[in-house]
Each structure stands twice: as C-alpha cells, then as structure tokens.
Amino acid sequence: MAGRNIGVAVDFSSCSKAALRWASTNLTRSALIPLAEFSDVTKTYGVSPDKETIEILTQVAHQRGIEVYAKIFYGDPAKKLYEAVDLVPLSCMVIGSRGLSTLKRALMGSVSTYIVNHVACPVTVVKENM
C-alpha cells in the first residue's frame, strides 16, 4: 500500500508513545519535516521532543525502510489534528488514549473521542497499557 500517509498524534506523553509503537509495529508503509531534519526544526520552534520518541521514530525508519516525516502544530490538539487530516492529507490516523473517566471526559473533553467522531479518515485509538 505504497503512498499512504499515516498520521500518529504525538505529544510525548506515555499514551502517545504507545500509539507510536503500535503504528510502527502494525502499519509498515507510510509541507512535512524529514526525520533527519526534525531536531534542527524543533530547536528553531522551541519544541523539546524526548529521546524515547526520537528513538522509536528512528528505529522504525531503519527497520521498516519507511520515510518518517513530522509536522508541528500549535493550538487545541483536537482541532489541529482534525485540520491535519486534510492538510497533510492523511490516509488514516493513530492516536493514544489516556483512559479518562466519564466525569473527566465530560469536563475536559477527550481528544481521541473528538477525532474518532469528526475526521474523515479511519482512526485507531491505542490504549496506553497496550
């Protein structure tokens, strides 16, 4: 399935790393930033990705022979991820879930629930403990 663009929402939290690991294991073919240039771009924009996330991306790129690109969005995560589906465009999206309780989800909102209900592409939600 060459030519697919698969989005993985990453905010460097443990649930987003679980989603990244799931996508790198299960989905092997995938104005973006090549992984080799990502460190320079993150410094320019003051973003501090953690070492583990970069290692996961580097490993999947080398082991699976795929091109890994990144895009930095600022703002409300749900709305920015929604916009990314058409902007990039994405064939599918993988997102982590923190497993909020019903009360917290009602008060704070759930990014993964919003994405599942609003984007036009298939969405896989990965639980943190997977």
All heavy atoms as an XYZ file, in Angstrom:
983
protein
N       0.835     -1.181      0.000
C       0.000      0.000      0.000
C       0.884      1.250      0.000
O       0.740      2.120      0.819
C      -0.932     -0.006      1.205
C      -1.832     -1.202      1.250
S      -3.560     -0.957      1.596
C      -4.017      0.620      1.050
N       1.811      1.315     -0.931
C       2.684      2.477     -1.013
C       1.863      3.735     -1.245
O       0.820      3.712     -1.864
C       3.699      2.273     -2.122
N       2.371      4.846     -0.727
C       1.693      6.107     -0.947
C       0.714      6.502      0.135
O       0.105      7.550      0.041
N       0.562      5.692      1.164
C      -0.329      6.072      2.259
C       0.370      7.055      3.166
O       1.563      6.950      3.407
C      -0.720      4.852      3.109
C      -1.628      3.885      2.431
C      -2.102      2.816      3.399
N      -0.948      2.121      3.980
C      -1.024      1.324      5.032
N      -2.168      1.126      5.634
N       0.032      0.725      5.499
N      -0.373      8.008      3.687
C       0.130      8.910      4.717
C      -0.586      8.568      6.001
O      -1.810      8.707      6.093
C      -0.155     10.367      4.349
C       0.680     10.823      3.187
O       1.840     10.468      3.071
N       0.093     11.608      2.307
N       0.159      8.100      6.982
C      -0.419      7.677      8.250
C      -0.004      8.671      9.317
O       1.187      8.871      9.548
C       0.060      6.253      8.628
C      -0.369      5.276      7.529
C      -0.483      5.853      9.997
C       0.325      3.951      7.597
N      -0.963      9.311      9.940
C      -0.676     10.272     10.993
C      -0.675      9.608     12.352
O      -1.535      8.793     12.644
N       0.296      9.924     13.160
C       0.333      9.456     14.545
C       0.442     10.699     15.419
O       1.408     11.449     15.329
C       1.529      8.508     14.820
C       1.492      8.023     16.267
C       1.524      7.332     13.854
N      -0.562     10.928     16.245
C      -0.580     12.098     17.116
C       0.381     11.872     18.273
O       0.226     10.924     19.034
C      -1.999     12.336     17.632
N       1.383     12.746     18.412
C       2.401     12.581     19.440
C       2.564     13.885     20.219
O       2.842     14.924     19.644
C       3.771     12.191     18.828
C       4.838     12.111     19.898
C       3.668     10.882     18.074
N       2.334     13.808     21.528
C       2.593     14.962     22.401
C       3.641     14.603     23.450
O       3.802     15.284     24.438
C       1.305     15.472     23.054
C       0.664     14.443     23.973
O       1.218     13.326     24.131
O      -0.399     14.742     24.533
N       4.353     13.517     23.213
C       5.428     13.000     24.053
C       4.930     12.430     25.380
O       5.719     12.186     26.283
C       6.531     14.049     24.272
C       6.963     14.685     22.972
C       6.791     16.024     22.755
C       7.505     13.901     21.968
C       7.170     16.608     21.553
C       7.883     14.466     20.762
C       7.719     15.821     20.554
N       3.626     12.206     25.508
C       3.079     11.545     26.696
C       3.221     10.036     26.524
O       3.471      9.540     25.423
C       1.602     11.898     26.870
O       0.842     11.378     25.784
N       3.036      9.292     27.611
C       3.175      7.839     27.529
C       2.104      7.224     26.634
O       2.373      6.259     25.926
C       3.154      7.221     28.924
O       1.984      7.602     29.609
N       0.885      7.791     26.625
C      -0.148      7.214     25.762
C       0.141      7.494     24.293
O      -0.141      6.661     23.432
C      -1.551      7.670     26.166
S      -1.852      9.426     26.073
N       0.754      8.642     23.977
C       1.088      8.899     22.577
C       2.256      8.018     22.129
O       2.315      7.600     20.974
C       1.379     10.382     22.333
O       2.614     10.777     22.862
N       3.167      7.693     23.040
C       4.255      6.777     22.693
C       3.705      5.368     22.454
O       4.194      4.646     21.575
C       5.310      6.756     23.788
C       6.107      8.047     23.866
C       7.077      7.994     25.016
C       7.506      9.393     25.390
N       8.275      9.437     26.613
N       2.688      4.977     23.209
C       2.050      3.674     22.973
C       1.424      3.644     21.585
O       1.529      2.652     20.865
C       1.002      3.396     24.053
N       0.782      4.743     21.180
C       0.190      4.828     19.846
C       1.279      4.761     18.777
O       1.134      4.087     17.759
C      -0.621      6.114     19.706
N       2.396      5.425     19.018
C       3.511      5.419     18.067
C       4.098      4.019     17.924
O       4.369      3.556     16.815
C       4.573      6.403     18.538
C       5.796      6.582     17.651
C       5.398      7.029     16.261
C       6.741      7.596     18.290
N       4.279      3.322     19.049
C       4.787      1.943     18.987
C       3.818      1.044     18.219
O       4.229      0.220     17.405
C       5.000      1.392     20.396
C       6.238      1.891     21.055
C       6.514      1.145     22.373
N       7.466      1.895     23.141
C       7.146      2.807     24.062
N       5.881      3.058     24.346
N       8.075      3.466     24.706
N       2.514      1.185     18.493
C       1.506      0.360     17.815
C       1.561      0.612     16.313
O       1.581     -0.323     15.518
C       0.100      0.654     18.354
C      -0.914     -0.264     17.754
C      -1.322     -1.463     18.241
C      -1.628     -0.060     16.522
N      -2.243     -2.019     17.393
C      -2.443     -1.187     16.331
C      -1.650      0.952     15.580
C      -3.285     -1.321     15.221
C      -2.470      0.814     14.474
C      -3.280     -0.307     14.299
N       1.583      1.866     15.923
C       1.608      2.203     14.497
C       2.876      1.678     13.830
O       2.826      1.155     12.724
C       1.484      3.714     14.309
N       4.015      1.810     14.505
C       5.269      1.363     13.903
C       5.323     -0.151     13.757
O       5.967     -0.667     12.859
C       6.468      1.861     14.708
O       6.521      1.261     15.977
N       4.618     -0.860     14.612
C       4.568     -2.316     14.526
C       3.531     -2.795     13.514
O       3.762     -3.746     12.779
C       4.232     -2.923     15.907
O       5.229     -2.510     16.837
C       4.162     -4.433     15.852
N       2.386     -2.118     13.453
C       1.256     -2.614     12.668
C       1.031     -1.933     11.326
O       0.317     -2.472     10.491
C      -0.019     -2.508     13.509
C       0.031     -3.434     14.688
O      -0.090     -4.630     14.553
N       0.278     -2.876     15.872
N       1.591     -0.777     11.118
C       1.407     -0.051      9.863
C       2.783      0.252      9.283
O       3.413      1.223      9.650
C       0.635      1.249     10.110
C      -0.695      1.090     10.838
C      -1.265      2.450     11.188
C      -1.675      0.297      9.992
N       3.230     -0.586      8.363
C       4.636     -0.527      7.968
C       4.935      0.330      6.747
O       6.081      0.487      6.395
C       5.182     -1.938      7.712
O       4.388     -2.550      6.701
C       5.148     -2.758      8.988
N       4.015      0.859      6.043
C       4.303      1.706      4.886
C       3.642      3.078      5.111
O       2.461      3.179      5.244
C       3.799      1.082      3.599
C       4.394     -0.287      3.301
C       5.850     -0.306      3.184
N       6.266     -0.129      1.838
C       7.462      0.297      1.533
N       8.324      0.604      2.445
N       7.815      0.426      0.302
N       4.409      4.112      5.115
C       3.864      5.436      5.406
C       4.454      6.646      4.566
O       5.546      6.479      4.090
C       4.106      5.656      6.878
O       3.928      6.956      7.265
N       3.881     19.701      3.302
C       4.880     20.643      3.782
C       5.393     20.152      5.118
O       5.257     20.781      6.142
C       4.294     22.009      3.925
N       5.967     18.448      5.090
C       6.375     17.735      6.282
C       7.874     17.816      6.468
O       8.618     18.181      5.576
C       5.917     16.284      6.188
C       4.415     16.099      6.011
C       4.084     14.625      5.870
C       3.653     16.706      7.139
N       8.342     17.458      7.644
C       9.747     17.574      8.006
C      10.368     16.176      8.012
O       9.926     15.307      8.763
C       9.889     18.191      9.412
C       9.189     19.551      9.470
C      11.360     18.312      9.796
C       8.950     20.039     10.889
N      11.401     15.921      7.201
C      12.080     14.624      7.269
C      12.671     14.424      8.661
O      13.132     15.371      9.290
C      13.193     14.741      6.215
C      12.745     15.840      5.311
C      11.952     16.781      6.181
N      12.671     13.202      9.127
C      13.163     12.892     10.470
C      14.587     13.405     10.674
O      14.918     13.918     11.740
C      13.094     11.384     10.726
C      13.543     10.906     12.098
C      12.713     11.557     13.206
C      13.461      9.391     12.190
N      15.417     13.323      9.646
C      16.809     13.769      9.766
C      16.911     15.255     10.102
O      17.871     15.697     10.725
C      17.554     13.474      8.473
N      15.914     16.042      9.712
C      15.933     17.485      9.960
C      15.093     17.889     11.172
O      15.060     19.057     11.545
C      15.407     18.222      8.730
C      16.235     17.995      7.493
C      15.587     18.578      6.249
O      14.728     19.470      6.382
O      15.933     18.122      5.157
N      14.420     16.942     11.790
C      13.468     17.247     12.857
C      14.129     17.919     14.060
O      13.582     18.860     14.629
C      12.730     15.978     13.290
C      11.570     16.228     14.210
C      10.501     16.999     13.806
C      11.551     15.698     15.485
C       9.425     17.230     14.646
C      10.491     15.925     16.335
C       9.428     16.690     15.907
N      15.316     17.470     14.441
C      15.996     18.062     15.604
C      16.288     19.540     15.394
O      16.105     20.357     16.299
C      17.296     17.326     15.898
O      17.012     16.016     16.326
N      16.738     19.900     14.201
C      17.009     21.314     13.907
C      15.736     22.144     13.960
O      15.720     23.257     14.493
C      17.656     21.463     12.528
C      19.037     20.817     12.471
O      19.689     20.714     13.530
O      19.446     20.425     11.369
N      14.662     21.617     13.406
C      13.391     22.349     13.372
C      12.820     22.510     14.775
O      12.313     23.574     15.126
C      12.380     21.645     12.442
C      11.010     22.283     12.529
C      12.889     21.669     11.006
N      12.933     21.486     15.598
C      12.391     21.588     16.956
C      13.118     22.658     17.754
O      12.503     23.362     18.556
C      12.448     20.244     17.707
O      13.786     19.767     17.734
C      11.540     19.207     17.063
N      14.420     22.811     17.537
C      15.173     23.872     18.217
C      14.705     25.248     17.756
O      14.544     26.162     18.562
C      16.673     23.707     17.940
C      17.285     22.514     18.622
C      18.731     22.338     18.220
C      19.257     21.013     18.743
N      20.568     20.670     18.189
N      14.464     25.388     16.461
C      14.006     26.663     15.901
C      12.682     27.096     16.517
O      12.469     28.265     16.821
C      13.847     26.549     14.371
O      15.109     26.164     13.817
C      13.392     27.859     13.759
N      11.784     26.129     16.725
C      10.452     26.447     17.231
C      10.315     26.254     18.735
O       9.231     26.395     19.292
C       9.388     25.616     16.500
C       9.225     26.073     15.071
C       9.858     25.398     14.036
C       8.460     27.186     14.763
C       9.722     25.828     12.721
C       8.313     27.615     13.454
C       8.955     26.931     12.442
O       8.814     27.361     11.152
N      11.386     25.895     19.404
C      11.349     25.749     20.853
C      10.573     24.538     21.335
O      10.029     24.531     22.426
N      10.510     23.489     20.527
C       9.831     22.249     20.897
C      10.889     21.281     21.407
O      11.970     21.179     20.824
C       9.098     21.646     19.681
C       8.450     20.326     20.033
C       8.067     22.623     19.148
N      10.592     20.580     22.479
C      11.560     19.653     23.067
C      11.044     18.220     23.062
O      10.501     17.744     24.054
C      11.877     20.069     24.506
O      12.400     21.359     24.536
N      11.206     17.505     21.933
C      10.782     16.097     21.931
C      11.722     15.283     22.805
O      12.893     15.621     22.929
C      10.913     15.694     20.465
C      11.941     16.611     19.917
C      11.799     17.902     20.679
N      11.180     14.254     23.405
C      12.053     13.460     24.270
C      12.811     12.409     23.463
O      12.448     12.070     22.341
C      11.277     12.848     25.427
C      10.281     11.796     24.993
O      10.086     11.584     23.788
O       9.691     11.169     25.866
N      13.872     11.929     24.048
C      14.782     10.992     23.401
C      14.064      9.699     22.987
O      14.312      9.176     21.904
C      15.939     10.684     24.357
C      17.015      9.814     23.774
C      18.130      9.588     24.783
C      19.149      8.625     24.234
N      20.195      8.330     25.203
N      13.174      9.199     23.835
C      12.488      7.934     23.543
C      11.649      8.030     22.277
O      11.638      7.109     21.456
C      11.609      7.528     24.730
C      10.943      6.184     24.541
C      10.054      5.799     25.716
O       9.878      6.608     26.645
O       9.524      4.687     25.690
N      10.962      9.144     22.089
C      10.134      9.323     20.899
C      11.002      9.333     19.642
O      10.688      8.672     18.652
C       9.325     10.632     20.990
O       8.474     10.549     22.134
C       8.486     10.860     19.752
N      12.101     10.052     19.674
C      13.004     10.102     18.522
C      13.598      8.726     18.240
O      13.727      8.310     17.081
C      14.119     11.154     18.740
C      13.507     12.547     18.908
C      15.130     11.123     17.601
C      12.673     13.039     17.746
N      13.927      7.974     19.290
C      14.462      6.622     19.104
C      13.439      5.702     18.445
O      13.794      4.903     17.576
C      14.908      6.039     20.449
C      16.188      6.647     20.971
C      16.542      6.187     22.380
O      15.749      5.438     23.011
O      17.612      6.592     22.859
N      12.171      5.792     18.851
C      11.120      4.971     18.241
C      11.017      5.300     16.756
O      10.965      4.408     15.900
C       9.760      5.186     18.941
C       9.798      4.669     20.382
C       8.638      4.485     18.162
C       8.605      5.108     21.224
N      10.991      6.581     16.422
C      10.874      7.002     15.022
C      12.083      6.564     14.198
O      11.938      6.064     13.082
C      10.721      8.523     14.946
C       9.410      9.085     15.476
C       9.478     10.609     15.547
C       8.242      8.636     14.616
N      13.276      6.720     14.752
C      14.499      6.335     14.042
C      14.535      4.834     13.815
O      14.871      4.361     12.724
C      15.739      6.796     14.836
O      15.659      8.218     15.023
C      17.022      6.448     14.101
N      14.161      4.077     14.831
C      14.174      2.621     14.726
C      13.212      2.133     13.653
O      13.571      1.296     12.828
C      13.829      1.990     16.075
C      13.875      0.482     16.056
C      13.552     -0.125     17.417
O      13.044      0.545     18.298
N      13.849     -1.385     17.576
N      11.989      2.656     13.643
C      11.015      2.200     12.645
C      11.452      2.604     11.243
O      11.274      1.859     10.285
C       9.583      2.678     12.962
C       9.414      4.168     12.762
C       8.559      1.930     12.113
N      12.057      3.769     11.109
C      12.531      4.212      9.792
C      13.592      3.259      9.249
O      13.544      2.870      8.079
C      13.080      5.631      9.887
N      14.539      2.858     10.103
C      15.615      1.976      9.661
C      15.141      0.536      9.481
O      15.460     -0.096      8.483
C      16.789      2.017     10.634
C      17.494      3.333     10.632
N      17.939      3.963      9.495
C      17.820      4.158     11.647
C      18.511      5.101      9.797
N      18.446      5.261     11.108
N      14.380      0.006     10.430
C      13.966     -1.392     10.372
C      12.933     -1.663      9.295
O      12.957     -2.702      8.657
C      13.410     -1.839     11.726
C      14.470     -2.008     12.769
C      13.900     -2.498     14.092
O      12.699     -2.503     14.309
N      14.781     -2.912     14.978
N      12.000     -0.735      9.106
C      10.915     -0.958      8.152
C      11.172     -0.330      6.784
O      10.410     -0.532      5.863
C       9.599     -0.402      8.703
C       9.220     -0.906     10.064
C       8.625     -2.267     10.001
N       8.219     -2.670     11.351
C       7.476     -3.702     11.597
N       7.028     -4.438     10.630
N       7.167     -4.011     12.839
N      12.219      0.471      6.699
C      12.541      1.097      5.426
C      11.494      2.093      4.967
O      11.194      2.173      3.776
N      10.929      2.852      5.902
C       9.922      3.839      5.530
C      10.446      5.244      5.763
O      11.416      5.438      6.495
C       8.595      3.641      6.308
C       8.801      3.847      7.809
C       7.998      2.280      6.028
C       7.530      3.875      8.610
N       9.808      6.194      5.129
C      10.156      7.585      5.340
C       9.302      8.137      6.469
O       8.081      8.018      6.438
C       9.914      8.402      4.079
C      10.848      8.021      2.942
C      10.553      8.828      1.704
O      10.936     10.009      1.675
O       9.927      8.268      0.801
N       9.922      8.721      7.467
C       9.219      9.304      8.600
C       9.317     10.815      8.480
O      10.406     11.361      8.310
C       9.823      8.837      9.945
C       9.164      9.552     11.112
C       9.689      7.315     10.086
N       8.171     11.478      8.541
C       8.111     12.928      8.482
C       7.371     13.427      9.712
O       6.595     12.699     10.317
C       7.350     13.403      7.234
C       8.052     13.060      5.948
C       7.795     11.873      5.291
C       8.977     13.929      5.403
C       8.437     11.559      4.114
C       9.635     13.625      4.225
C       9.350     12.431      3.577
O       9.998     12.123      2.412
N       7.601     14.666     10.067
C       6.931     15.264     11.222
C       6.330     16.600     10.810
O       6.763     17.221      9.848
C       7.922     15.471     12.358
N       5.326     17.019     11.527
C       4.734     18.344     11.335
C       4.375     18.850     12.718
O       3.831     18.124     13.526
C       3.492     18.271     10.464
C       2.848     19.615     10.246
C       2.512     19.831      8.814
C       1.918     21.181      8.561
N       2.907     22.228      8.439
N       4.710     20.102     12.996
C       4.426     20.687     14.300
C       3.193     21.574     14.187
O       3.116     22.430     13.306
C       5.632     21.519     14.796
C       6.853     20.610     14.957
C       5.298     22.231     16.100
C       8.147     21.358     15.237
N       2.221     21.320     15.056
C       1.005     22.134     15.123
C       0.928     22.770     16.503
O       1.260     22.139     17.501
C      -0.251     21.254     14.941
C      -0.418     20.715     13.552
C       0.075     19.479     13.204
C      -1.101     21.451     12.595
C      -0.086     18.962     11.933
C      -1.273     20.950     11.309
C      -0.767     19.703     10.977
N       0.479     24.011     16.552
C       0.258     24.704     17.819
C      -1.227     24.957     17.985
O      -1.909     25.292     17.026
C       0.991     26.055     17.848
C       2.486     25.921     17.929
C       3.275     26.058     16.802
C       3.107     25.651     19.141
C       4.650     25.934     16.882
C       4.487     25.532     19.223
C       5.246     25.672     18.081
O       6.602     25.550     18.164
N      -1.722     24.823     19.218
C      -3.115     25.138     19.492
C      -3.852     23.978     20.108
O      -3.261     23.040     20.637
N      -5.158     24.039     20.013
C      -6.025     22.999     20.560
C      -5.742     21.678     19.846
O      -5.897     21.587     18.623
C      -7.489     23.410     20.369
C      -8.436     22.357     20.867
O      -8.705     22.329     22.083
O      -8.904     21.543     20.035
N      -5.332     20.638     20.594
C      -4.943     19.376     19.947
C      -6.038     18.761     19.072
O      -5.756     18.319     17.962
C      -4.616     18.451     21.120
C      -4.357     19.336     22.275
C      -5.157     20.582     22.045
N      -7.262     18.739     19.553
C      -8.345     18.116     18.786
C      -8.554     18.839     17.459
O      -8.647     18.218     16.396
C      -9.631     18.099     19.606
N      -8.618     20.144     17.503
C      -8.849     20.926     16.285
C      -7.662     20.850     15.325
O      -7.830     20.768     14.111
C      -9.176     22.365     16.647
C     -10.545     22.484     17.292
C     -10.939     23.920     17.494
C     -12.345     24.107     17.988
N     -12.865     23.287     18.986
N      -6.448     20.874     15.850
C      -5.265     20.808     15.000
C      -5.125     19.430     14.346
O      -4.730     19.327     13.188
C      -4.000     21.168     15.778
C      -3.972     22.623     16.207
C      -4.045     23.544     14.997
C      -4.058     24.996     15.409
N      -4.100     25.896     14.255
N      -5.424     18.374     15.081
C      -5.380     17.038     14.484
C      -6.451     16.887     13.415
O      -6.219     16.283     12.362
C      -5.532     15.963     15.562
C      -4.345     15.832     16.508
C      -4.689     14.895     17.652
C      -3.110     15.361     15.773
N      -7.619     17.455     13.671
C      -8.708     17.451     12.686
C      -8.252     18.140     11.398
O      -8.453     17.629     10.295
C      -9.934     18.153     13.277
C     -11.066     18.329     12.305
C     -11.951     17.292     12.051
C     -11.246     19.540     11.647
C     -12.997     17.449     11.151
C     -12.294     19.713     10.751
C     -13.150     18.666     10.510
O     -14.185     18.813      9.612
N      -7.603     19.290     11.527
C      -7.103     20.030     10.368
C      -6.020     19.243      9.621
O      -5.928     19.309      8.391
C      -6.532     21.379     10.799
C      -7.560     22.353     11.309
C      -6.935     23.601     11.924
O      -5.708     23.812     11.770
O      -7.682     24.366     12.562
N      -5.208     18.501     10.347
C      -4.089     17.770      9.743
C      -4.553     16.709      8.762
O      -3.865     16.430      7.780
C      -3.235     17.118     10.836
N      -5.717     16.125      9.001
C      -6.216     15.063      8.130
C      -6.319     15.554      6.691
O      -5.914     14.856      5.757
C      -7.574     14.530      8.639
C      -8.202     13.580      7.637
C      -7.381     13.826      9.976
N      -6.832     16.757      6.485
C      -6.946     17.305      5.128
C      -5.685     18.027      4.681
O      -5.335     18.007      3.508
C      -8.141     18.259      5.052
C      -9.462     17.526      5.192
O      -9.565     16.379      4.719
O     -10.392     18.098      5.784
N      -4.995     18.672      5.602
C      -3.821     19.462      5.263
C      -2.675     18.601      4.747
O      -1.997     18.965      3.790
C      -3.365     20.274      6.480
C      -2.181     21.195      6.279
C      -2.547     22.324      5.335
C      -1.741     21.778      7.612
N      -2.453     17.439      5.349
C      -1.264     16.649      5.001
C      -1.365     15.979      3.615
O      -0.411     16.129      2.877
C      -0.937     15.667      6.144
C       0.144     14.683      5.741
C      -0.502     16.445      7.381
N      -2.355     15.309      3.156
C      -3.501     14.662      3.779
C      -3.138     13.277      4.321
O      -2.176     12.683      3.885
C      -4.485     14.534      2.624
C      -3.615     14.375      1.422
C      -2.364     15.181      1.708
N      -3.956     12.803      5.265
C      -3.710     11.510      5.908
C      -4.658     10.444      5.372
O      -5.831     10.706      5.149
C      -3.904     11.634      7.420
C      -2.962     12.580      8.147
C      -3.327     12.660      9.617
C      -1.521     12.151      7.973
N      -4.136      9.224      5.225
C      -4.959      8.083      4.858
C      -5.628      7.488      6.085
O      -6.712      6.912      5.995
C      -4.102      7.000      4.205
O      -3.420      7.515      3.089
N      -4.960      7.597      7.224
C      -5.507      7.146      8.500
C      -4.738      7.829      9.615
O      -3.687      8.420      9.379
C      -5.464      5.626      8.647
S      -3.818      4.926      8.725
N      -5.263      7.752     10.828
C      -4.616      8.382     11.970
C      -4.581      7.400     13.133
O      -5.524      6.637     13.338
C      -5.363      9.645     12.400
C      -4.704     10.355     13.582
S      -5.529     11.880     14.060
C      -4.979     12.959     12.761
N      -3.496      7.439     13.893
C      -3.349      6.647     15.112
C      -3.176      7.636     16.247
O      -2.382      8.569     16.152
C      -2.134      5.698     15.036
C      -2.013      4.882     16.316
C      -2.233      4.787     13.822
N      -3.929      7.431     17.325
C      -3.898      8.359     18.450
C      -3.947      7.567     19.751
O      -4.590      6.523     19.821
C      -5.057      9.378     18.355
C      -4.915     10.492     19.382
C      -6.415      8.703     18.418
C      -5.844     11.663     19.154
N      -3.282      8.054     20.764
C      -3.300      7.402     22.071
C      -4.487      7.859     22.884
O      -5.084      8.909     22.631
N      -4.846      7.057     23.881
C      -5.948      7.384     24.778
C      -5.462      7.295     26.215
O      -4.834      6.313     26.602
C      -7.107      6.399     24.571
O      -8.100      6.610     25.544
N      -5.759      8.345     26.990
C      -5.356      8.349     28.402
C      -6.327      7.572     29.265
O      -6.080      7.365     30.439
C      -5.267      9.788     28.908
C      -4.151     10.558     28.256
C      -4.096     11.958     28.762
N      -5.253     12.681     28.257
C      -5.628     13.886     28.651
N      -4.938     14.513     29.571
N      -6.664     14.473     28.131
N      -7.453      7.181     28.734
C      -8.429      6.419     29.506
C      -9.102      7.257     30.575
O      -9.202      6.838     31.731
N      -9.554      8.445     30.212
C     -10.220      9.328     31.172
C     -11.529      8.717     31.672
O     -12.223      8.022     30.935
C     -10.532     10.681     30.512
C      -9.349     11.521     30.046
C      -9.855     12.777     29.354
C      -8.458     11.881     31.208
N     -11.868      9.020     32.897
C     -13.153      8.582     33.431
C     -14.252      9.374     32.736
O     -14.008     10.393     32.090
C     -13.209      8.847     34.939
O     -13.219     10.248     35.173
N     -15.491      8.934     32.890
C     -16.618      9.620     32.275
C     -16.703     11.066     32.736
O     -16.930     11.974     31.926
C     -17.942      8.886     32.629
O     -17.807      7.517     32.224
C     -19.114      9.508     31.908
N     -16.478     11.319     34.016
C     -16.541     12.676     34.547
C     -15.434     13.558     33.965
O     -15.695     14.669     33.499
C     -16.452     12.657     36.075
C     -16.487     14.024     36.764
C     -17.788     14.756     36.437
C     -16.333     13.859     38.262
N     -14.197     13.067     33.974
C     -13.089     13.848     33.421
C     -13.291     14.109     31.929
O     -12.986     15.184     31.426
C     -11.759     13.146     33.656
C     -11.250     13.265     35.068
C      -9.877     12.647     35.191
C      -9.372     12.765     36.618
N      -8.066     12.125     36.782
N     -13.785     13.091     31.216
C     -14.020     13.247     29.787
C     -15.078     14.320     29.541
O     -14.956     15.146     28.645
C     -14.444     11.910     29.173
C     -14.347     11.871     27.685
C     -14.510     10.475     27.080
N     -15.502      9.640     27.704
C     -15.228      8.583     28.476
N     -13.983      8.252     28.715
N     -16.181      7.865     29.009
N     -16.120     14.350     30.387
C     -17.177     15.347     30.250
C     -16.662     16.749     30.575
O     -17.026     17.719     29.909
C     -18.347     14.993     31.159
N     -15.804     16.869     31.590
C     -15.293     18.175     31.990
C     -14.171     18.685     31.081
O     -14.147     19.852     30.707
C     -14.777     18.116     33.434
C     -15.824     17.902     34.514
C     -15.154     17.699     35.866
C     -16.781     19.083     34.574
N     -13.229     17.808     30.747
C     -12.042     18.222     29.995
C     -12.170     17.984     28.499
O     -11.482     18.609     27.709
C     -10.820     17.458     30.513
C     -10.496     17.764     31.951
S      -9.184     16.763     32.702
C      -8.272     16.059     31.402
N     -13.032     17.051     28.123
C     -13.110     16.659     26.723
C     -12.056     15.607     26.424
O     -11.048     15.505     27.109
N     -12.315     14.814     25.420
C     -11.388     13.763     25.028
C     -10.959     14.020     23.595
O     -11.788     14.065     22.689
C     -12.080     12.400     25.134
O     -11.316     11.405     24.481
N      -9.660     14.197     23.393
C      -9.147     14.434     22.046
C      -9.438     13.224     21.165
O      -9.909     13.372     20.036
C      -7.633     14.742     22.081
C      -7.058     14.823     20.680
C      -7.370     16.029     22.851
N      -9.181     12.027     21.673
C      -9.391     10.832     20.842
C     -10.859     10.663     20.460
O     -11.168     10.309     19.320
C      -8.858      9.577     21.537
O      -9.463      9.387     22.790
N     -11.785     10.946     21.382
C     -13.214     10.847     21.065
C     -13.601     11.859     19.999
O     -14.328     11.547     19.050
C     -14.069     11.058     22.332
O     -13.733     10.031     23.275
C     -15.551     10.994     22.017
N     -13.093     13.083     20.129
C     -13.378     14.124     19.137
C     -12.882     13.690     17.756
O     -13.597     13.801     16.758
C     -12.718     15.442     19.546
C     -12.989     16.566     18.580
C     -14.118     17.366     18.708
C     -12.128     16.824     17.519
C     -14.374     18.388     17.812
C     -12.375     17.840     16.621
C     -13.503     18.619     16.772
O     -13.757     19.623     15.876
N     -11.655     13.177     17.705
C     -11.068     12.759     16.425
C     -11.861     11.627     15.810
O     -12.197     11.657     14.626
C      -9.578     12.369     16.610
C      -8.755     13.587     17.029
C      -9.008     11.719     15.362
C      -8.808     14.754     16.065
N     -12.183     10.612     16.587
C     -12.950      9.472     16.067
C     -14.277      9.931     15.479
O     -14.709      9.453     14.433
C     -13.190      8.418     17.181
C     -14.250      7.413     16.780
C     -11.880      7.722     17.531
N     -14.918     10.895     16.135
C     -16.242     11.337     15.703
C     -16.244     12.386     14.599
O     -17.292     12.634     14.002
C     -17.031     11.867     16.901
C     -17.436     10.753     17.830
O     -17.916      9.708     17.400
N     -17.220     10.951     19.112
N     -15.098     13.020     14.319
C     -15.124     14.132     13.384
C     -14.258     14.001     12.133
O     -14.560     14.629     11.128
C     -14.764     15.441     14.108
C     -15.821     15.880     15.053
N     -15.848     15.488     16.373
C     -16.908     16.658     14.866
C     -16.901     16.016     16.960
N     -17.559     16.728     16.075
N     -13.175     13.236     12.163
C     -12.319     13.190     10.979
C     -12.880     12.237      9.925
O     -13.652     11.331     10.235
C     -10.854     12.824     11.311
C     -10.243     13.821     12.264
C     -10.729     11.412     11.820
N     -12.457     12.469      8.687
C     -12.988     11.701      7.566
C     -12.190     10.433      7.261
O     -12.601      9.648      6.428
C     -13.021     12.592      6.323
N     -11.051     10.234      7.925
C     -10.248      9.040      7.655
C     -10.421      8.026      8.793
O     -10.892      8.370      9.874
C      -8.778      9.417      7.494
S      -7.946      9.955      9.001
N     -10.019      6.775      8.564
C     -10.059      5.785      9.638
C      -9.135      6.195     10.789
O      -8.065      6.761     10.560
C      -9.546      4.500      8.982
C      -9.711      4.712      7.520
C      -9.576      6.183      7.291
N      -9.565      5.910     12.023
C      -8.799      6.267     13.221
C      -8.628      5.020     14.083
O      -9.583      4.300     14.331
C      -9.514      7.361     14.054
C      -8.733      7.679     15.317
C      -9.730      8.612     13.210
N      -7.408      4.791     14.547
C      -7.129      3.727     15.511
C      -6.760      4.391     16.823
O      -5.863      5.239     16.855
C      -5.970      2.821     15.024
O      -6.317      2.252     13.779
C      -5.684      1.725     16.046
N      -7.454      4.011     17.904
C      -7.166      4.538     19.230
C      -6.437      3.443     20.010
O      -6.928      2.332     20.122
C      -8.449      4.957     19.976
C      -8.123      5.480     21.373
C      -9.203      6.017     19.175
N      -5.248      3.787     20.527
C      -4.418      2.817     21.231
C      -4.401      3.188     22.712
O      -4.069      4.321     23.076
C      -2.981      2.828     20.678
C      -2.097      1.860     21.443
C      -2.990      2.512     19.188
N      -4.750      2.229     23.556
C      -4.710      2.456     24.998
C      -3.268      2.422     25.475
O      -2.432      1.687     24.955
C      -5.520      1.390     25.721
C      -6.999      1.495     25.467
C      -7.742      0.447     26.248
C      -9.229      0.559     25.996
N      -9.977     -0.407     26.782
N      -2.981      3.213     26.486
C      -1.618      3.359     26.994
C      -1.008      2.033     27.437
O       0.167      1.793     27.253
C      -1.614      4.345     28.164
C      -0.244      4.622     28.710
C      -0.264      5.691     29.786
O      -1.300      6.325     29.983
O       0.774      5.874     30.403
N      -1.779      1.158     28.024
C      -1.233     -0.077     28.594
C      -1.138     -1.217     27.573
O      -0.958     -2.346     27.944
C      -2.067     -0.528     29.788
C      -3.517     -0.750     29.435
O      -3.926     -0.578     28.282
N      -4.316     -1.139     30.399
N      -1.183     -0.915     26.294
C      -1.104     -1.958     25.261
C       0.327     -2.357     25.031
O       1.228     -1.617     25.066
C      -1.732     -1.489     23.956
C      -3.219     -1.223     24.063
S      -4.212     -2.625     24.568
C      -4.147     -3.632     23.136
